[in-house]
Amino acid sequence: MLLPGKYVSEKTEHYLDSYRIVMEVKETEKSYIFTLIDFQSRYSAGHIELLFSKSKRFLLRKNKGGHAMRVWDNKSFTFYPYQAGIPYLFEKID
C-alpha cells in the first residue's frame, strides 16, 4: 500500500523533452486519487496533461482498465496513462 503524500516524476536530460510532475496521492481500498500540484513540461508528458485537462483531480479505480499502474514499494510507483507513450516513475518526496 502506498503511503499518502506528494510524489514527483521528473526528467531533466534535455530541455525539449524534460518534465516535472508533482502529485498528491491517496490510496483507498478500491482506487487511487491523484491531485495535480505542479506540472512543468515543454513537449513531454502529454498523457499526464490529458488526464488533468478538466480537473486537478483524477480517480483511478483499481479494477478498471485503460491505465496501468505498478506499485514497487510503499514510496514509489510507475504510472502508464492510457498505456501509451512513456511510463512515469513517481517517488515520494515528503
Buried (B, 14 or more C-beta within 10 A) or exposed (E): EBBBEBBBBBBEEEEEBBBBBBBBBEBEEEBBBBBBEEBEBEEBBBBBBEBBEEEEEBEBEEEEEEBEBEBEEEBBBBBBBEEEBBBBBBBBEE
